[in-house]
Amino acid sequence: MAIPLKENDPGIPEATERLASADVPTYDTYPAEPPPAEWRPADRYAATGERNPQLDDTAEKIGSFAGDVMNRGRQALGRFGSMKEDIRRSSGDKVQELRQRAEQKWSNARAVAQDRLQDWRETARDSAANAEETVVQRTREARIRAKAYTNENPHHVLLGIAGAAFAIGLTARLMRRSRD
């Protein structure tokens, strides 16, 4: 049964109809010829009950092929099982080997770092000792030069001391005056 669309819908032609489910045929009720009452094979071997040698050869080939496939599958599963076990054993050994390598590399790196740190400490100690020695030597040389200068020019030293004392006194006086 067809259901007509509304006539006043814009954009939809008036002649278009929607199909109902009863308009579409189903094939379960579709008319067809019934199957024959008794089916008989057209093959002469089936009718007489004899065995067909070609069919037997083909069946043997298919059976042999299926057996070979099954045997190969079982062999492959066995190989996979042994490979799986070998991998499990070797992976444990490899993990142990990798762990040992990592520990060895870590200990080597730690030893190298400690050696470098020790070298840096020794270098720092040597540099500090050299700096101290240089400071002591330059101080000694400056003291010797100062003594030699005072022995050679005592008047200049006395005038320098007097000038420094005058400057300090003048500064103290000016500071006291600015506070008052």
C-alpha atoms as a printed R data frame, in Angstrom:
    type eleno elety resid chain resno       x       y       z
1   ATOM     1    CA   MET     A     1   0.000   0.000   0.000
2   ATOM     2    CA   ALA     A     2   1.425   3.357  -0.960
3   ATOM     3    CA   ILE     A     3   1.216   6.294   1.428
4   ATOM     4    CA   PRO     A     4   0.952   9.598  -0.446
5   ATOM     5    CA   LEU     A     5   3.020  12.516   0.802
6   ATOM     6    CA   LYS     A     6   1.426  15.780   1.806
7   ATOM     7    CA   GLU     A     7   0.468  17.808  -1.172
8   ATOM     8    CA   ASN     A     8   1.432  21.140   0.358
9   ATOM     9    CA   ASP     A     9   5.127  20.255   1.038
10  ATOM    10    CA   PRO     A    10   7.299  22.648  -0.980
11  ATOM    11    CA   GLY     A    11  10.181  21.073  -2.919
12  ATOM    12    CA   ILE     A    12   8.663  17.565  -3.065
13  ATOM    13    CA   PRO     A    13   6.826  16.585  -6.249
14  ATOM    14    CA   GLU     A    14   3.199  15.574  -5.763
15  ATOM    15    CA   ALA     A    15   3.500  12.383  -7.792
16  ATOM    16    CA   THR     A    16   6.140  10.846  -5.470
17  ATOM    17    CA   GLU     A    17   4.780   8.144  -3.183
18  ATOM    18    CA   ARG     A    18   6.388   6.301  -0.299
19  ATOM    19    CA   LEU     A    19   6.393   2.520  -0.587
20  ATOM    20    CA   ALA     A    20   4.985   0.427   2.224
21  ATOM    21    CA   SER     A    21   6.510  -2.860   3.388
22  ATOM    22    CA   ALA     A    22   3.729  -4.837   1.703
23  ATOM    23    CA   ASP     A    23   4.855  -3.572  -1.696
24  ATOM    24    CA   VAL     A    24   8.317  -5.191  -1.371
25  ATOM    25    CA   PRO     A    25   8.323  -8.944  -2.061
26  ATOM    26    CA   THR     A    26   9.901 -11.391   0.368
27  ATOM    27    CA   TYR     A    27  11.603 -14.437  -1.048
28  ATOM    28    CA   ASP     A    28  10.512 -16.915   1.590
29  ATOM    29    CA   THR     A    29   7.028 -16.878   0.070
30  ATOM    30    CA   TYR     A    30   8.216 -16.475  -3.496
31  ATOM    31    CA   PRO     A    31   6.731 -19.135  -5.829
32  ATOM    32    CA   ALA     A    32   9.234 -21.760  -6.985
33  ATOM    33    CA   GLU     A    33   9.223 -25.362  -8.147
34  ATOM    34    CA   PRO     A    34   9.281 -27.902  -5.363
35  ATOM    35    CA   PRO     A    35  12.385 -30.115  -5.176
36  ATOM    36    CA   PRO     A    36  12.081 -33.542  -6.814
37  ATOM    37    CA   ALA     A    37  10.680 -36.243  -4.591
38  ATOM    38    CA   GLU     A    38  13.586 -38.621  -5.047
39  ATOM    39    CA   TRP     A    39  16.991 -37.447  -6.081
40  ATOM    40    CA   ARG     A    40  19.263 -39.851  -7.894
41  ATOM    41    CA   PRO     A    41  22.851 -39.144  -8.766
42  ATOM    42    CA   ALA     A    42  23.702 -39.034 -12.429
43  ATOM    43    CA   ASP     A    43  27.043 -40.751 -11.689
44  ATOM    44    CA   ARG     A    44  27.220 -44.383 -12.785
45  ATOM    45    CA   TYR     A    45  29.415 -45.348  -9.792
46  ATOM    46    CA   ALA     A    46  26.882 -44.062  -7.298
47  ATOM    47    CA   ALA     A    47  24.049 -45.923  -8.953
48  ATOM    48    CA   THR     A    48  25.854 -49.286  -8.987
49  ATOM    49    CA   GLY     A    49  27.605 -48.952  -5.610
50  ATOM    50    CA   GLU     A    50  31.060 -49.412  -7.119
51  ATOM    51    CA   ARG     A    51  33.982 -47.252  -6.026
52  ATOM    52    CA   ASN     A    52  35.220 -44.519  -8.308
53  ATOM    53    CA   PRO     A    53  39.032 -44.905  -8.658
54  ATOM    54    CA   GLN     A    54  39.530 -41.251  -9.592
55  ATOM    55    CA   LEU     A    55  37.572 -40.175  -6.541
56  ATOM    56    CA   ASP     A    56  39.565 -42.578  -4.377
57  ATOM    57    CA   ASP     A    57  42.873 -41.179  -5.710
58  ATOM    58    CA   THR     A    58  41.723 -37.620  -5.113
59  ATOM    59    CA   ALA     A    59  40.541 -38.500  -1.606
60  ATOM    60    CA   GLU     A    60  43.902 -40.147  -0.875
61  ATOM    61    CA   LYS     A    61  45.747 -37.048  -2.102
62  ATOM    62    CA   ILE     A    62  43.565 -34.754  -0.007
63  ATOM    63    CA   GLY     A    63  43.982 -36.991   3.050
64  ATOM    64    CA   SER     A    64  47.754 -37.170   2.565
65  ATOM    65    CA   PHE     A    65  47.930 -33.413   2.162
66  ATOM    66    CA   ALA     A    66  45.819 -32.836   5.280
67  ATOM    67    CA   GLY     A    67  47.990 -35.290   7.241
68  ATOM    68    CA   ASP     A    68  51.185 -33.585   6.040
69  ATOM    69    CA   VAL     A    69  49.779 -30.198   7.037
70  ATOM    70    CA   MET     A    70  48.878 -31.514  10.495
71  ATOM    71    CA   ASN     A    71  52.304 -33.123  10.951
72  ATOM    72    CA   ARG     A    72  54.060 -29.943   9.859
73  ATOM    73    CA   GLY     A    73  51.866 -27.927  12.202
74  ATOM    74    CA   ARG     A    74  52.755 -30.210  15.114
75  ATOM    75    CA   GLN     A    75  56.444 -30.027  14.218
76  ATOM    76    CA   ALA     A    76  56.225 -26.234  14.012
77  ATOM    77    CA   LEU     A    77  54.498 -26.086  17.406
78  ATOM    78    CA   GLY     A    78  57.234 -28.307  18.829
79  ATOM    79    CA   ARG     A    79  59.922 -26.078  17.311
80  ATOM    80    CA   PHE     A    80  58.167 -22.983  18.614
81  ATOM    81    CA   GLY     A    81  57.935 -24.554  22.053
82  ATOM    82    CA   SER     A    82  61.639 -25.379  22.080
83  ATOM    83    CA   MET     A    83  62.475 -21.932  20.675
84  ATOM    84    CA   LYS     A    84  60.302 -20.381  23.366
85  ATOM    85    CA   GLU     A    85  62.127 -22.352  26.045
86  ATOM    86    CA   ASP     A    86  65.512 -21.461  24.518
87  ATOM    87    CA   ILE     A    87  64.549 -17.801  24.415
88  ATOM    88    CA   ARG     A    88  63.339 -17.956  28.011
89  ATOM    89    CA   ARG     A    89  66.654 -19.494  29.099
90  ATOM    90    CA   SER     A    90  68.773 -17.211  26.944
91  ATOM    91    CA   SER     A    91  66.789 -14.122  27.960
92  ATOM    92    CA   GLY     A    92  67.518 -14.907  31.605
93  ATOM    93    CA   ASP     A    93  71.184 -15.317  30.742
94  ATOM    94    CA   LYS     A    94  71.147 -12.129  28.689
95  ATOM    95    CA   VAL     A    95  69.474 -10.204  31.485
96  ATOM    96    CA   GLN     A    96  72.134 -11.446  33.883
97  ATOM    97    CA   GLU     A    97  74.856 -10.544  31.366
98  ATOM    98    CA   LEU     A    98  73.371  -7.072  30.821
99  ATOM    99    CA   ARG     A    99  73.143  -6.566  34.576
100 ATOM   100    CA   GLN     A   100  76.802  -7.527  34.976
101 ATOM   101    CA   ARG     A   101  77.801  -5.216  32.122
102 ATOM   102    CA   ALA     A   102  75.816  -2.365  33.654
103 ATOM   103    CA   GLU     A   103  77.406  -2.950  37.062
104 ATOM   104    CA   GLN     A   104  80.861  -3.056  35.442
105 ATOM   105    CA   LYS     A   105  80.216   0.161  33.512
106 ATOM   106    CA   TRP     A   106  78.853   1.829  36.646
107 ATOM   107    CA   SER     A   107  81.882   0.834  38.693
108 ATOM   108    CA   ASN     A   108  84.203   1.989  35.876
109 ATOM   109    CA   ALA     A   109  82.400   5.328  35.632
110 ATOM   110    CA   ARG     A   110  82.489   5.752  39.406
111 ATOM   111    CA   ALA     A   111  86.213   4.954  39.470
112 ATOM   112    CA   VAL     A   112  86.900   7.426  36.645
113 ATOM   113    CA   ALA     A   113  84.850  10.111  38.442
114 ATOM   114    CA   GLN     A   114  86.705   9.489  41.702
115 ATOM   115    CA   ASP     A   115  90.062   9.663  39.895
116 ATOM   116    CA   ARG     A   116  89.102  12.957  38.259
117 ATOM   117    CA   LEU     A   117  87.855  14.350  41.567
118 ATOM   118    CA   GLN     A   118  91.102  13.329  43.233
119 ATOM   119    CA   ASP     A   119  93.072  14.985  40.407
120 ATOM   120    CA   TRP     A   120  91.036  18.182  40.800
121 ATOM   121    CA   ARG     A   121  91.605  18.167  44.570
122 ATOM   122    CA   GLU     A   122  95.339  17.745  44.087
123 ATOM   123    CA   THR     A   123  95.384  20.497  41.469
124 ATOM   124    CA   ALA     A   124  93.423  22.801  43.802
125 ATOM   125    CA   ARG     A   125  95.788  22.028  46.697
126 ATOM   126    CA   ASP     A   126  98.804  22.668  44.481
127 ATOM   127    CA   SER     A   127  97.313  25.941  43.232
128 ATOM   128    CA   ALA     A   128  96.493  27.071  46.779
129 ATOM   129    CA   ALA     A   129  99.984  26.144  47.984
130 ATOM   130    CA   ASN     A   130 101.558  28.002  45.043
131 ATOM   131    CA   ALA     A   131  99.369  31.057  45.690
132 ATOM   132    CA   GLU     A   132 100.258  31.048  49.397
133 ATOM   133    CA   GLU     A   133 103.943  30.690  48.602
134 ATOM   134    CA   THR     A   134 103.744  33.534  46.082
135 ATOM   135    CA   VAL     A   135 101.938  35.820  48.579
136 ATOM   136    CA   VAL     A   136 104.462  35.046  51.327
137 ATOM   137    CA   GLN     A   137 107.387  35.638  48.952
138 ATOM   138    CA   ARG     A   138 105.995  38.958  47.654
139 ATOM   139    CA   THR     A   139 105.224  40.123  51.202
140 ATOM   140    CA   ARG     A   140 108.785  39.299  52.269
141 ATOM   141    CA   GLU     A   141 110.174  41.149  49.242
142 ATOM   142    CA   ALA     A   142 107.936  44.189  49.943
143 ATOM   143    CA   ARG     A   143 109.077  44.262  53.592
144 ATOM   144    CA   ILE     A   144 112.736  44.066  52.541
145 ATOM   145    CA   ARG     A   145 112.249  46.891  50.007
146 ATOM   146    CA   ALA     A   146 110.395  49.003  52.607
147 ATOM   147    CA   LYS     A   147 113.236  48.555  55.128
148 ATOM   148    CA   ALA     A   148 115.799  49.420  52.501
149 ATOM   149    CA   TYR     A   149 113.825  52.556  51.506
150 ATOM   150    CA   THR     A   150 113.463  53.710  55.143
151 ATOM   151    CA   ASN     A   151 117.160  53.151  55.749
152 ATOM   152    CA   GLU     A   152 118.107  55.123  52.637
153 ATOM   153    CA   ASN     A   153 115.455  57.933  52.943
154 ATOM   154    CA   PRO     A   154 114.481  58.395  56.641
155 ATOM   155    CA   HIS     A   155 113.398  62.050  56.135
156 ATOM   156    CA   HIS     A   156 110.874  61.159  53.431
157 ATOM   157    CA   VAL     A   157 109.328  58.483  55.653
158 ATOM   158    CA   LEU     A   158 109.026  60.909  58.603
159 ATOM   159    CA   LEU     A   159 107.450  63.561  56.366
160 ATOM   160    CA   GLY     A   160 104.989  60.961  55.013
161 ATOM   161    CA   ILE     A   161 104.013  59.876  58.550
162 ATOM   162    CA   ALA     A   162 103.577  63.548  59.600
163 ATOM   163    CA   GLY     A   163 101.417  64.262  56.528
164 ATOM   164    CA   ALA     A   164  99.217  61.219  57.182
165 ATOM   165    CA   ALA     A   165  98.802  62.220  60.871
166 ATOM   166    CA   PHE     A   166  97.855  65.791  59.850
167 ATOM   167    CA   ALA     A   167  95.265  64.491  57.364
168 ATOM   168    CA   ILE     A   168  93.718  62.178  59.961
169 ATOM   169    CA   GLY     A   169  93.588  64.966  62.556
170 ATOM   170    CA   LEU     A   170  92.008  67.425  60.121
171 ATOM   171    CA   THR     A   171  89.382  64.842  59.112
172 ATOM   172    CA   ALA     A   172  88.543  64.105  62.766
173 ATOM   173    CA   ARG     A   173  88.149  67.833  63.536
174 ATOM   174    CA   LEU     A   174  85.857  68.383  60.544
175 ATOM   175    CA   MET     A   175  83.701  65.428  61.481
176 ATOM   176    CA   ARG     A   176  83.359  66.620  65.068
177 ATOM   177    CA   ARG     A   177  82.404  70.109  63.886
178 ATOM   178    CA   SER     A   178  79.720  68.786  61.498
179 ATOM   179    CA   ARG     A   179  78.099  66.709  64.270
180 ATOM   180    CA   ASP     A   180  77.811  69.690  66.633
